[in-house]
Amino acid sequence: MISVQKLVQAIDQLKPLPQVVSRLVKIADDPQASLREVADIITHDPLITADLLRMCNSAYFGMPRKIDSVQEAITLLGLEKVVNLVLIKCCRANLGRAQQGYGHQEGELWRHAVSTALIAGDLAERLAAEARPRVFTGALLKDIGKVILDRFVAQAFGMIDNLVQTQGISFKTAEKKVIGVDHAELGAIVAKKWQFSGKLVAIIQHHHLDCPEARDDLETNLVYLGDTVGMMLGLGGGSDGLAYHFYDETLKRLQITSQDIQEIIMGFSEHQAKIEILLEMA
């Protein structure tokens, strides 16, 4: 079992998110947020501004002319896409590292996070467009707890995997039994420390839907399904990727058909080369 002291030390080793990100996550939930307000927050950080403009001018967007300012980026791409690009860039420092315990090479967990965030955002677009910003952020950061728990999972992987294989429980449940805390629970602690909203904290904590109450929440279901589709596509699922339960009632609850899933997979596959270009630029 991991001690509270070791847990606190591990959380403190995470690279803190820039203040810009915390402010953008809050403002992304505000439908009254203005273009000017978002632009002012981003331009306050020159490094983030430079990275943002580089991504906006990448082949991923194929803009007919160069974008020279944050204001122009928001006007041409939309406020939501600009906020998402900043989040993608700033999460790389933590999610981009190799995760030995979970079987991720360098960049794989981050690639999985971005891919599932795009898929979950696509699902939200079909069902509840107003929920899209929070769904994207939740999907992007759902596995932040793995970054902290990785070295403990690496030390105890044999015991965790044995429980998964012999007792038929999920990898997350086995983490809890062996280490005393699971990656989703730990992710929620980090989200609270970063002062995210209670709603976003809950999405991160319950993104595997193993809490029955969470199965009634639309946004948590969308993040769960985005994660599941990402694993079906083989996008950085890691050594625990197949060790989770699939709740097929989620499709009925969201009124998503297998045909819809196929369309999402095909759409993502068609754009995968462009997405790789974006990830290289981030």
Disulfide bonds with the S-S distance in Angstrom:
none
